[in-house]
Amino acid sequence: VVEGEARRVRQWRAEVERQGEQLLVRGLATGNQAQLGTGLQVFYNLGTLPGVVENMVEELHTKLKATWVEGLDIKRISEKSQVDGVGRNGKAGPGKAAMPGPGNMAAFRATLWSNIDSLLDSLHSHMVKMFHLQRLLCKKVDPVTHQPYLSTLATPSLVLHSWSKLTTMVKDSLAAAQAKSNFVRQACEGEYPKMVKLYSELWVKMKYTGAQYSTPTGQMEEVEMGGNIFEGEEMEEGLRGSLAQFEHAYLARSLSRLFDPVNLMFSGTGVPSQEEVSNIFTVMSSELCIA
């Protein structure tokens, strides 16, 4: 009799966990506080909240990493750019090579930058979910101890922990992509200012989101979080670190372009002409406008 009851209890528990997991997933995906809060309470009452939250966040990180790997994959980018070219021109290029040829280089670059833009948007969307989850973990408190659910987790801040992992993931993904393909590396290095612009737009979004969830209505100040890193005009160090690998190459090329007219001007024995001096300022102005 006891064994039969125990079996039914396990079945009921499994069903409660299944429904609780569905509430968490739907609530986090749609931003529904009621569903997310109910799901958190289910697992808190079952005593498994820390493990469930950790697994859920890790699964989201894994999916996001796979999205970045796919979005920066040279073969997929080339295939998409060729499909776009077929749609515009009505015919496909010869062969099925994964490398972009001279004829579709513009389409390849356009696809690459479109992917990078989308990937950075996915980064922001992921962090919004982390902010939302952390806010609910702060608001939900134990009725006996009056401690927030967040206090049961191993990390005091899901936001900072997730951001640290994501910036490392972005840096590694970009490094792997440019190591596998010279086309990706050349595009990122040659059009580095465009990447800086996309990063700056992401940082503006993160600052807005951080400020939004740090207000009294967000109740983020009730638990020590380690501070809001999404503030100030300067980009956060972890995010900026993923740009360094392309920044050095771009600055080296820019400096070379600046030195070329200077070296040419002083290559002869005579006094530099007005045209040569004017050319130096033209090159300087061009580099500053691009930057």
N, C-alpha and C positions, 0 to 999 in steps of 0.2 A: 504494500500500500504506500509506504513512504517513498519507495523507489519510483513508483508511478507518479506521485505528486512532485517529486524532485524533477522528473523528466518534463512534466508540464511547466514547472517553474522555469526550467532552462529554456523551453520553447517560448514561453511568454517573454523572458528576458531577451532572447534573440530577436523576437518580433519588435519589442520596444527599442532595442538598439538599431534595428533596421529603419524603423520610422524616424527615430531621432537623427540618424545619419542623413536621411532624406531631407529632414527639416534644415539641418545644417548646410547641406549642399545648396538647396534651393534658396535659403535665406541669404547665404553669402553671395550667390550668383546674381540675385535680384536686388539685394540691399534691403530685404524685408526684415525689419527689426523683430517683429513678433515671431516669425518662424525661426530666426537665428537664436533669439533669446530662449525660446522653448526648447530648441535642440540642445543648447548649452546646459539648461537646467536638467534635462533628462540625463545627460552623462555626468553632471555634477552629483545628482542624487544616486547614480549608480557607482560613483567613486572612481570613474575612469576618464574624467575630463582631461587631465594633463596629457595622457597618451593619445586620446582622440584628437585633440587640438594639434598636437605635435605631428601626428600622421597626416592630418588634413593639410596643414601648412606645407609639409614636406612634399605631399603629392602635388600641390599647386606649384611649388618651386620646380618640381621635375617636369611638369607639363609646360611651364613657361620656358625652361631651358630647351626642351625639345622644339618649341616654336622658334626660338632664336637660332638653333642649329639649322633647322629647315629653311628659315627665312634668309640665312646667309650662305646657303649651299649653292655653289657655283653651277651645278648641274640643273637644279630646279630654277634658278634665276635665268639661265640661258634658255631653258625650255619655255618658260613663261614669256620671255622677251621674243622668242621665235613665234610663239602663238600670237602674241600681240602684233608682230610684224605681218603674219599671215592675215590677221583680221583687217589690217590697214591696206595691205598691198594685194591681197587676194591670192597670194602664192607663197609657198614655203621655199626656204633656201635649200641648197643641195646638201644631202647627207643628214646625219643625225648627230653631229658632233656636239658635245656638251660645252665646248669653248666658244665664246662669242667671236665671230669673224669681223673683218673690217666693215662689212656692210651693215651689221646690226649692233655695232658697239654703242651707238646712241640709245637704242632700245634697251640694251643690257644695263647701261648706267641708269636709265630712267627706272627700270624695274628694281635695281639694287637700292636706289634712294627711296623709292616708294616702300620697299620692304623695311628699310631701316626706320622710316617714319612710323610705320605700323608697329614695328617691334618696340619702339620707345613708347608708343601709346599703350601697348600691352603692359609695359613696365609700370606705367602710371595706374592703369586699371587694377593691376595686382596690388599695388600699395594702397589704393583706396579700400580694397577688401580687407587688408591688414589693419588699416585705421578703424574700419567699421567693426571688425572682430574685436579689436582691443577695447574699443569704446564699450561694447556690450559686456565684455569681461570685467570692465571697471564698474559698470552700472549694476550688474547682477551681484548681490551679496548674500552670504550665508545668513539665514534668519537667526541662528544661534550665536555665532561668533562675530557677526556683522563684518566679516572680512570679504573683500571682493573676490570673485572667482579667479581673477588674475593672479592672486597671491598663491594659488596652488600650482602655477606653472613654474618650470625651471628657469625661464628667462623673464625678467621683469618688464620687458618691452618687446612685443612681437614686431612692432614697427621697425625699431632699430636693428633687431636681429635679422629680419627679412631684408631690410635695405642693405645691410652689410653683405649678405649672401648674394643678393641680386647684382650689386656692383661688381663683385668678384666674378660672377657668372658672365656678365656683359663683357668684362675685360678679357676673360678666357675665350669667349665665343668669337669676339672680334679678332683676337690673336690667332685662333685656329683657322678662321676663315681666310685671313690674309696670308697665312702660311701655306694654305692649300692652293690658293689661286693668286697669281700675279695681277689678274684683272681686278679682283676685289681690292688688293693692296694699292694698286695704282689709282683706282677710283677714289678710295678713301684718303690717300695722301694728296692726290692732285686737287681734289675738291674738299679739302679739309675745312675751309670756312663754312661750307654747307652743313657739314656734320656739327660744327660748333653751334650753328644756328638752330639745328634740331635739338641739340642738347640743351641749349638755353631755353627753348620753348618748353621742354620737359621740366626744367628746373623751375620755371615760372608756375607751371601747373602744380608741382610738388609743394612750392611755397604756399600757394593758395589752399591746397588741401591740408597742409600742416597747420595753417592758421585757422582753418575752418574747424578742424577737429581738436584744436587746442583751446577753443573758447569755453567759457563756463558752461554753455549748453551742451558741449561735448563731454564735460566732466573729466577731461584727460588729466587735469591737474590734481585730482584726488589721490592719485597713486604716483609715486616717484618713478618717472620714466627715463631719466637720464637726459632730459632736455629735448627740445625740438631742434633737430639739425636742419630742418627745411626753412631756414630764414637767412636773411642777408643777401646782398647782391652777388657775393662770391659763390661759385658752384661748390658743392660739397666735395671734399677731397677724394672720396672713393669713386664718385661719378667722374670727376675730372681725370682720375688716374687711367681710365679706359681710353682717354683721348691721347695720352702722352705718346703712345707708340706711333701715331700718325702725325702728331704735332712736330716732333723733332725732324721728321723727313720733310714735311712741308716747309718749315722754317729754313732748313738747309737749302732747299730748292729756291726759296724766295731770296735768300741771301746771295745765292749764286747768280740769280737774275739781276740783282742790284750791282754786283761786282763786275758783271760783263761790260756794261758801258763805261764804268770807271777805268777798268783795265784797258779798254780800247782807246779811251781818251788820252791816257798817258803812255800809250805804246810807241808814239813817235817822239821826235826830239823837239818839235815846235810847241808853241802855245796852243792849248786846246781851243777849238773853234766854238763859236756861240751855239752852233747846232749841236755839238757834242755835249756841251753843258746843259742845254735845253733837254736833250735826250735823257740825261740822268734824272732830271726832275720829273720828266714824263713817266719813266719807269718807277720812280718812288711813288708818284701819285697813283699809278696803276696798282701797285702792290698794296698800298694803304686802302684803296677803294675795295679791293677784293677781300682784304682782311676785315 
